[in-house]
């Protein structure tokens, strides 16, 4: 986590996790002390992937967009960059 504190200097950070069963997007705000506070979250059912690989890109995209929209609504922020694992 310390490396993220050092290299990430912007105010908001949005991250995506595309798992076997769900897609989750978290939006965090960087505080002055260098830590992060979660300000929004969204999730959706994971579709379009099987065995860790994308099998239907359109379905996978829809899952990501749904989770992202939920996270943006809950945080009140519009995300321009999304980091993923």
N, C-alpha and C positions, 0 to 999 in steps of 0.2 A: 504494500500500500504506500510506503514512503516514496517509492519511485514515481507513482502517479501524482503525489503531492508536488513533487519537484518539477515534473515535465508538463503537467497540465495547468495552464495559467488562466484560462478563460473562466467565465462565471458559471455556466451550466455545462453539465456533462450528461449525455444520453447514451445508455448502453442497452444492447439487445442480447438475449440468450434464446436461441432456437433449440429447444429440447425435444425429446421424443414425444412428449404428450402436450406440451404447451410452449407458447412463445411469450416471453416477458420482456417488457421495456421499462427501465428505471431512468428517471431524470433526477439528477442531483445538482445541488448548488454548492459551489466551493466557498467556504467561509474564509475569513481573513486569516485564521490560524492555520489554514491548510487542510483542514478536514472537510468532509462532505456531508451534506444533509439531504436526505431523500425528500424531494418536493412533489414527485408524481410517479405513478406506476400504472401500467396497463398490461393486460394479458389476453390471450386468445388460444383456442385449440390449435395445436400444431397440425397443419395439413400440408400435403405436397412433398413430404420427405419420408423416406423409408430406409432403415438401416444406416442412418447418419448421412445419407446423400439425398440431394434434391431430385425427386422423381417427376414432379409436376411443378415447374417454376411459377405458373400462374397462381396455383393454390397456395404455394409457399409465400408468394408476394402478398396475397390477400390476408394471410395470417399475420404477417409482419405489419402491414398497414393498419389492420384492426387494433393490434396491441399498441402501435405508435399513436394512433388517434386517441385511444383511451388515456394513455400517459399524458399526452398534450392537454387533453381536457382536464384531467385531475391536477395538473401543475399550472395551467394557465399560460404555458409557454409554447412557442412555435419552434420546433427543432429543425436545425439546418444540417447538423452532422450527427450521425449515429454510429457508435462504435460497437463491434460485435466480436464474439469469440469464435 
